[in-house]
Amino acid sequence: MAKDKYGYLIAVGIISMFTFHIFENIGMTVGIMPITGIPLPFMSYGGSSLVANMIAIGLLLNIGMRRRKINF
């Protein structure tokens, strides 16, 4: 629901990053994917991963907030 193409592409990239991390981590747990060092978003221990995920969610919220003109 972004108002420009750049915001749309950023949102698609962030959502695909989260989707890939979730499917890869679940696949590692089940045993159908190779074991890598990809953490599960917001669940695995790690400071840099948590900071990167928080920044990504902040970008998504900002894109969603700016889809309309702000009237004061």
N, CA, C and O of each residue as an XYZ file, in Angstrom:
288
protein
N       0.817     -1.193      0.000
C       0.000      0.000      0.000
C       0.864      1.262      0.000
O       0.426      2.312      0.470
N       2.073      1.165     -0.518
C       2.966      2.321     -0.578
C       2.502      3.258     -1.692
O       1.862      2.832     -2.654
N       2.835      4.531     -1.545
C       2.382      5.492     -2.546
C       3.353      5.634     -3.708
O       3.001      6.245     -4.717
N       4.557      5.095     -3.604
C       5.500      5.143     -4.711
C       6.162      3.778     -4.913
O       6.074      2.893     -4.062
N       6.817      3.636     -6.048
C       7.400      2.342     -6.400
C       8.575      1.988     -5.494
O       8.773      0.816     -5.175
N       9.351      2.974     -5.077
C      10.505      2.730     -4.215
C      10.073      2.152     -2.866
O      10.673      1.190     -2.386
N       9.057      2.720     -2.265
C       8.529      2.197     -1.004
C       7.968      0.795     -1.164
O       8.127     -0.052     -0.285
N       7.309      0.556     -2.295
C       6.768     -0.776     -2.572
C       7.892     -1.814     -2.665
O       7.778     -2.908     -2.114
N       8.970     -1.465     -3.360
C      10.085     -2.403     -3.507
C      10.792     -2.663     -2.177
O      11.215     -3.788     -1.914
N      10.921     -1.654     -1.352
C      11.519     -1.857     -0.030
C      10.638     -2.777      0.807
O      11.140     -3.684      1.471
N       9.342     -2.551      0.777
C       8.422     -3.389      1.554
C       8.452     -4.840      1.074
O       8.452     -5.758      1.894
N       8.476     -5.056     -0.230
C       8.539     -6.416     -0.769
C       9.845     -7.088     -0.369
O       9.852     -8.271     -0.029
N      10.939     -6.355     -0.405
C      12.228     -6.912     -0.012
C      12.278     -7.302      1.454
O      12.810     -8.359      1.794
N      11.735     -6.471      2.322
C      11.739     -6.771      3.753
C      10.842     -7.963      4.058
O      11.212     -8.836      4.843
N       9.680     -8.002      3.447
C       8.773     -9.125      3.686
C       9.364    -10.425      3.152
O       9.225    -11.473      3.781
N      10.021    -10.363      1.998
C      10.644    -11.580      1.476
C      11.828    -12.015      2.334
O      12.087    -13.213      2.453
N      12.550    -11.074      2.932
C      13.635    -11.417      3.849
C      13.094    -12.165      5.065
O      13.638    -13.197      5.458
N      12.027    -11.642      5.656
C      11.431    -12.315      6.805
C      10.884    -13.690      6.425
O      11.046    -14.654      7.173
N      10.241    -13.777      5.271
C       9.685    -15.057      4.826
C      10.787    -16.088      4.606
O      10.652    -17.241      5.015
N      11.868    -15.678      3.966
C      12.976    -16.596      3.735
C      13.593    -17.057      5.053
O      13.874    -18.243      5.223
N      13.805    -16.130      5.985
C      14.392    -16.502      7.278
C      13.496    -17.489      8.023
O      13.991    -18.442      8.625
N      12.206    -17.271      7.987
C      11.284    -18.159      8.703
C      11.260    -19.548      8.075
O      11.372    -20.552      8.779
N      11.115    -19.610      6.738
C      11.068    -20.923      6.075
C      12.395    -21.665      6.184
O      12.410    -22.882      6.370
N      13.503    -20.946      6.070
C      14.814    -21.583      6.190
C      15.020    -22.137      7.601
O      15.527    -23.248      7.759
N      14.639    -21.388      8.608
C      14.823    -21.844      9.983
C      13.908    -23.019     10.300
O      14.338    -23.969     10.953
N      12.672    -22.977      9.858
C      11.763    -24.105     10.090
C      12.256    -25.338      9.334
O      12.187    -26.453      9.853
N      12.752    -25.142      8.111
C      13.295    -26.255      7.343
C      14.515    -26.875      8.004
O      14.695    -28.091      7.956
N      15.360    -26.045      8.623
C      16.515    -26.582      9.353
C      16.058    -27.401     10.554
O      16.624    -28.455     10.844
N      15.047    -26.921     11.243
C      14.555    -27.626     12.426
C      13.936    -28.962     12.056
O      14.133    -29.954     12.758
N      13.187    -28.998     10.954
C      12.545    -30.229     10.519
C      13.559    -31.198      9.910
O      13.388    -32.414      9.996
N      14.604    -30.663      9.301
C      15.641    -31.496      8.730
C      15.606    -31.591      7.217
O      16.283    -32.444      6.644
N      14.835    -30.741      6.554
C      14.757    -30.800      5.100
C      15.620    -29.738      4.421
O      15.748    -29.745      3.197
N      16.209    -28.834      5.186
C      17.076    -27.784      4.639
C      18.454    -27.921      5.279
O      18.578    -28.452      6.382
N      19.487    -27.445      4.590
C      20.820    -27.503      5.196
C      20.932    -26.549      6.382
O      20.268    -25.513      6.425
N      21.757    -26.902      7.317
C      21.914    -26.091      8.523
C      22.799    -24.894      8.207
O      23.947    -25.048      7.790
N      22.252    -23.705      8.409
C      22.970    -22.449      8.198
C      22.861    -21.614      9.463
O      22.249    -22.041     10.442
N      23.443    -20.449      9.446
C      23.429    -19.590     10.625
C      22.350    -18.544     10.599
O      22.513    -17.487     11.208
N      21.248    -18.795      9.916
C      20.174    -17.810      9.825
C      19.295    -17.914     11.067
O      18.736    -18.977     11.338
N      19.167    -16.827     11.825
C      18.334    -16.875     13.031
C      16.851    -16.704     12.708
O      16.490    -16.136     11.678
N      16.014    -17.196     13.588
C      14.578    -16.997     13.467
C      14.253    -15.579     13.939
O      14.622    -15.205     15.052
N      13.567    -14.785     13.110
C      13.317    -13.385     13.479
C      12.566    -13.247     14.803
O      11.546    -13.899     15.025
N      13.084    -12.398     15.665
C      12.517    -12.027     16.964
C      12.481    -13.175     17.973
O      11.954    -12.994     19.070
N      13.013    -14.331     17.645
C      13.004    -15.451     18.577
C      14.414    -15.911     18.942
O      14.665    -16.268     20.093
N      15.334    -15.906     17.983
C      16.677    -16.412     18.231
C      17.502    -15.378     18.980
O      17.254    -14.175     18.903
N      18.485    -15.880     19.703
C      19.357    -15.009     20.475
C      20.368    -14.355     19.549
O      20.979    -15.034     18.724
N      20.549    -13.080     19.670
C      21.531    -12.361     18.869
C      21.172    -10.894     18.801
O      20.053    -10.537     18.431
N      22.109    -10.050     19.154
C      21.835     -8.624     19.197
C      21.736     -7.980     17.832
O      20.833     -7.179     17.591
N      22.660     -8.318     16.921
C      22.653     -7.667     15.615
C      21.445     -8.092     14.783
O      20.897     -7.287     14.030
N      21.034     -9.335     14.912
C      19.843     -9.790     14.196
C      18.601     -9.074     14.713
O      17.748     -8.667     13.925
N      18.495     -8.922     16.004
C      17.339     -8.238     16.586
C      17.299     -6.769     16.162
O      16.231     -6.241     15.854
N      18.458     -6.112     16.144
C      18.511     -4.710     15.723
C      18.119     -4.579     14.254
O      17.360     -3.679     13.897
N      18.630     -5.471     13.393
C      18.287     -5.418     11.971
C      16.799     -5.673     11.750
O      16.183     -5.032     10.898
N      16.216     -6.599     12.504
C      14.781     -6.875     12.379
C      13.947     -5.692     12.855
O      12.927     -5.374     12.244
N      14.357     -5.046     13.920
C      13.630     -3.871     14.415
C      13.695     -2.720     13.411
O      12.704     -2.021     13.200
N      14.865     -2.522     12.790
C      14.989     -1.476     11.776
C      14.098     -1.788     10.581
O      13.456     -0.891     10.035
N      14.055     -3.051     10.172
C      13.215     -3.445      9.044
C      11.739     -3.219      9.352
O      11.002     -2.723      8.499
N      11.301     -3.571     10.547
C       9.899     -3.336     10.927
C       9.615     -1.835     11.006
O       8.527     -1.392     10.638
N      10.578     -1.057     11.479
C      10.417      0.393     11.499
C      10.255      0.973     10.106
O       9.448      1.879      9.899
N      11.025      0.454      9.140
C      10.861      0.896      7.751
C       9.484      0.544      7.209
O       8.854      1.353      6.529
N       9.014     -0.670      7.512
C       7.675     -1.059      7.058
C       6.590     -0.168      7.661
O       5.653      0.234      6.972
N       6.723      0.133      8.939
C       5.733      1.006      9.578
C       5.771      2.410      8.985
O       4.729      3.044      8.819
N       6.966      2.896      8.668
C       7.091      4.221      8.078
C       6.481      4.253      6.679
O       5.817      5.225      6.319
N       6.696      3.215      5.897
C       6.103      3.148      4.557
C       4.578      3.119      4.662
O       3.889      3.797      3.900
N       4.061      2.345      5.591
C       2.615      2.281      5.775
C       2.026      3.582      6.286
O       0.906      3.946      5.928
N       2.780      4.283      7.125
C       2.286      5.534      7.681
C       2.227      6.630      6.621
O       1.330      7.471      6.661
N       3.147      6.637      5.692
C       3.254      7.707      4.708
C       2.485      7.445      3.425
O       2.740      8.099      2.414
N       1.556      6.509      3.442
C       0.792      6.263      2.222
C      -0.253      7.334      1.974
O      -0.754      7.462      0.857
N      -0.586      8.093      2.986
C      -1.519      9.222      2.833
C      -0.821     10.515      3.235
O       0.174     10.501      3.959
N      -1.347     11.600      2.766
C      -0.795     12.902      3.136
C      -1.188     13.214      4.566
O      -2.325     12.978      4.975
N      -0.241     13.744      5.320
C      -0.485     14.081      6.726
C      -1.136     15.469      6.780
O      -0.575     16.443      6.276
N      -2.301     15.551      7.383
C      -3.017     16.824      7.533
C      -3.012     17.238      8.988
O      -3.475     16.503      9.860
N      -2.488     18.411      9.238
C      -2.476     18.931     10.618
C      -3.482     20.023     10.773
O      -3.621     20.584     11.859
